[in-house]
Amino acid sequence: MARKFLYVVAGLTVTVLALMLALWFWSEDLTEMAFVPDVSFAQQQALPPESWENPAMWVAHPGMKDDPSAWLPPGIEAPKDRLPVAVFFVHPTSYIARASWNAALDDKVSRDRADLFVQGMASPFNEADIWAPRYRQAAIGAFLTAKPEAAQAIDLAYADVLASFEIFMRHLKPGQPIALAGHSQGAFLLRRLMRDRIAGTPFAERLVGAWVIGWPVSLEHDLPKMGVPACRTAEQPGCVVSWLSVADPADVSMPLKAYGRRTGLDAKSVAGSPFLCTNPLTGVPDTAAEAEANLGTLVPDFRARSGTMAEKAVPAACGPDHFLHIGPPPKLDLGTYVLPGNNYHLYDVTLFWANLRADFERRTQAWLAKQK
């Protein structure tokens, strides 16, 4: 599994480099031309929740053979005792073509990337059962434009995630705790799901935590609608964690522009509004920590088609711009996936893989202790 994982990563290098160069050198108009679909939005039939009773509609689910979320880096042992939590994980955008506003469920390239992302980003949670749905995700270009078709594409993606969540809930054991996690587009959609399915419901009391990573959670326009507060201590269960990673010197104009195109969960513009920054090294918002606090960064080894853990290699500090700053670019061979402006978006999880795993376990144990 690890070999397949990193083989796919290596195969994506040219595509990612093309995206990086376009975002760095081209004007906003040319970037839109390169990645925003130039076709009409295709109305598609809504899929009923029962569609996700089919195991093929999941990237990961309990009992799956060759489950990508079950992968562990060399040297990390599987736990003897599993946590009694069901984790719902929404993967980030894996469809970067412009032939359609939404990825087809049978698109092989985006499916392979989704498997890759689930392996690298959901694996910190694999001390528990993970459910990661396939969905008709919006194309990456939907986040680079304010065209109405972009909103339609995002709504279609959300409808699939919402339907799959219904099946996830049906398979829960009575009173079983849940955790929510997502990155980038997955985090964007997860915010909305929390407003619609967690806030004001009994599930808010069963929530171990929500890791909404790689998309800003507006303190004013999102968080009050999500049903649970931001995590204020490292031991607090039932709360929201979020961060966006950059190295210094950072140019955050492009992610802020993408953020400002969207409205918050209260339907108001989020442009210019502060957003949540949880330091994954401390588990607390608006804090700083030296690299010694980093339990392990996941570093891919393309030649060996494996990966290694590097301890105490990357610091982190929430800055006044609300981004998580990791200091100068780390002296690790992370590959060629850093976006313009020293944006470490694609590494939001892997930079802090071991700390995220510890954070999930710690908040789960805190939730369980409250039930006694």
N, C-alpha and C positions, 0 to 999 in steps of 0.2 A: 504493500500500500504506500509506504513512504517513497519508494522508487517512482511509482506512477505519479504521485503527488508532485515531486520535484521535476520530473520529466515534463509534465504539463506546464509548470512554472517556467522552465527554460524555453519552452516553445512559445510562450507568450511575450518574450522579451521584445521582439520587433514591434509588436502591436503597442505595447506600453510605451516604448520609446517614441513611436510616432505620435501618440497622444501627448506625451510630455513636450515634444518639440513644437507641436501645434499650439499648445497652451502657452508656451514660453515665447515663441517668436511671432505668432500671428496676432492680428488684431481680433477684437471680440467678434466682429462680423465674419472674419475668415474662420475663426474657431467654430462659430455656429454653422457655417457652410460645410465644414469638415465632419461634424459629428451630429448635428441636428437632422433628423430624418426630413427628406424633401418630398415625402409622400403624404397623402391624406390619412387622417386617422381612420383606422379600420374598426368599425363597430364589431364587437365580438360578444357572443352569447355568454351570459353569466354562468359560471359553473356552480352546481349545487354543492353544499358541504360534503355530501356522500361521495363526490369524486375523490376526496382524499382518504376514503376507506381503502382505495387501491394503493398498495405499498409502493408502486412505481411513481406515485405523486409525491414522494418524500425523498430528499437527499439523504436524510438520516432519520431513523426511528428505532425504537427498541426491538431487538431481535433481528435486525437486518444483517444479512451476510455482507462482509466487506464494508461495513459502515465507516465512511470517512471520518466521522466525528470521534471514532474510537481510537484514532492514531495517537501515539505518544512519542515524543522525541527520545532518542537513545539516552539511557540513564535515568529516565523518569519511570518509576514503577507504577503499575496499576494498583489502586488501593485495595486492601483486603476487604474492607467494609464499604459498600456503596452508600451514597447519600440517598435518602428517600424522596428525592425531589424530581419533578418532571420539568425539564427545561424546554422552552419554546424558543428556537433560534431562527432569525430571519437573515438570510445571507445578503451580502452587498451586491451591487450591480455587476453582473458577469456578461452582459450583452452590450457591446460597444459599437455594433454596426448601425448603419443608418437606413437600412432597407425597410424597417418597420418601426413604429412607435413602441411596440412591445415585443418581447422575445416570445417565440413559439415554444411551447413546452417540450417539443422534440428537437429543438435546435442543439445539435451535438456540441458545438464550440462553447456555447454559453452553459450547457449542462456540465461539461468538463471543468470549466472555470468555477462553477458553483460547487462542484465536488471539492475542488482545490481550496476554495475559501472556507468551506465548512470544516475541512480537515485542519487548516491552520488556525481558524478563529473560533470554532466551536469546541475544539479539543480541550481548552482550559476547563470546560464544564463537564468533562466526561466521567467525573466521579459519580454522576447521576445519569438518568436516562435523558437522551436528547431527541427532540423532534424538530426537524428542519424541513419545511415544506418547499417543494418546487412551486413556482408561481410565474405568471406572465409578467415578469418585471418590466418596468419602464426602461427604455433605452437610455444610455448615458446622456445622450443629447437632450433628453427631457429636462435635465437639470442645468442645461446651458442656455435656456431660452425661456421667455415668458409667453410664448405662443399658447393659445388655448388648447392645442393638441397635447401639449406637455401635461397639462392638468388632467386631461382625459386619460392619458397613458398611465399616470400615477394613480388615478382612481381605479382603473382596471386592475393594476397590480395590487392595490389595497384590497379590492374585493376578493381576490384569490387568497391573500393572507388571512383575511377575516374568516372566509369559509373554512380554510384549513385549521384555523384556531378553534372553530366549533368542534371539529373532529378531535383535536387535541384534548379539549375539555371533556368530551364524551368518554375518553379513554382513561381519565384520571380515576384513581382510587378515591373512595370517600374520604374527604378531609385532607387529601394529599397536598403538600406544599408545592408551589410552582415557582419557577424563575423565568424571566424574560430576558432575551439578549438579542442584539442585532448590531450590524455595522453598516454605515453609510446609508444607502437606500433602505436597507433593512432597519436601521435605527429610525430613519425618517418615518417609515410606515408603522413602526412599533409605538411611536409617540401617539399616533392616532388610534391605534388599537387599545392602548391603555385608557384613553379618554372614553372609548365606546364600549369596552368590555371589562375594565378593571375599576374605574372610578365609580364609587357609590354602590359597589356590589360586594358580596361575600368574598370574592376572589382577592380583593384588596387585603383582607386579613390573612389570606393563604400565601401571599407573595413574599418570598424570601428576599427578592431584590430584582431590580431592572437595570441591566447594563446596556444603556443606550449610547453607543460609542460611534464616533465618526460623523455625527450630525449634531448641530447645535440644539440644545434644549433651552429655549428662551425662559428666563426666570420669571418674566412678566406674562408672556403670552402662551406658554406651553405648560410649564410645571403646575400651575394651579388647576389645570384641567386633567392632569394625569392620574389623580386619585391617591397618590402617595407623595411624601416630601422628598427632597434631596437628602442623600446620606450626609449627616453632619459628623458622625464618628465612624471609626473603622469597625466597630462592633455592632453598629445599628442595622437591624434587619428591616425588610419591608420598605425600601427606599430606592431612589434613583441615583445611578452613577453615570457620568458622561465625561468625555474629554476628546479633544482634537489635537494631534501632535504636530509640532513644527520644530525645526532646528534653527539656530541663529547664525547669521542674521536672517530673519523671516520676513517675507512679503505675504501678508494674509489678505491682500485685496481681492484675489480671485475667489477664495472660499467665502469671504464676506459678501461678495456680490451674489454668489449662488444662494446663500442664506437669505439675503434681502429680497430675492425674487419671490419667496414663498410667504404665505401667511401663517400665523400661529394657530394653535388649536382653538383660540377664541375668535378666529376669522379676521384678526387684525394684522397689519403689517408688522413683521419682526425686525425690519431694517433698523439697524443701530441699537437694538436692544441687547443688553448683556445676557450671556448664556452660561450654563453650568460648566464649571471646570473642576472635576474631581481628580486629585492626584492619585494615580494608581499605586504609587509607592507608599503612600500614607493612608489611603482610603478616606481622605478628608478633603473638602474643597479648599481652594485658594491657599494651598500650602506648597512648600518646597522640600525636596529631599535630595541628598547626594547619591551618587551612583552606588555607594555601599548598601543602600536600602533596596536595590534592585535584585530580586531573587533569581532572575534568569530571563535573558532575552533569547528568543528563538532565532537562530542564525542558519539559513539554508546553506548546505554544502552541495553545489550543483555537480561537481566532479564525482563525488561519492554517491550522489542521488540520495542524500540523507540530510540530516540537520543536527545541529548541536546547540546546547544551551550555554550562553555566556553570562556568568554571574557578575554583578557589580560593574556593569559596563555603561549603563545609561542613566543619567540623573533625570529629574523632572521637576518643573516648577510652574505653577499656574501664574500666568502673567497678567498685567493690567488689561491686556486685550482679550482676556478670557481663553486664550489658547494655552495648551500645555507645551511649554518650552523644554527641550531636552539638551540645551546648550549647543555647542558646535556639533556639526555632523559626527556621529559616533565613529570611532575607529574600528568598525566591524565591516566585514564583507557581506553586506546585506543585499547586494545585487543592484540592479539599475532601475529601481521603481520609485525613486524619490521624485515627487512632482515639483514643478516650478515654484520658486519662492521658498525652497527648503521645506516643502510640505510633505510630512511623513504620514500622510493619510493612509496609505496602503499598509503601514506598519503599526497603526494604532494599537492593535492587539498584540502582535508578535514582539514588539519592543518590551512589553511588560507581561509576557505570557505566564510566567511563574507567579507573579504578584496577583494577576487576575485569578489564577487558579486558587491561590490562598485566600483571596478576598471572597470568592464564592463559597469556599468551605467555611470560612469564619462567620459570614453572615447567615449561612444555613444553620450552623451550630447555635448561633444566637437566637435564631427563630425557634429552633427545637427546644432550647432551654426555656423560652417563654411559655411553651405549651405545658410544662410540667407543673 
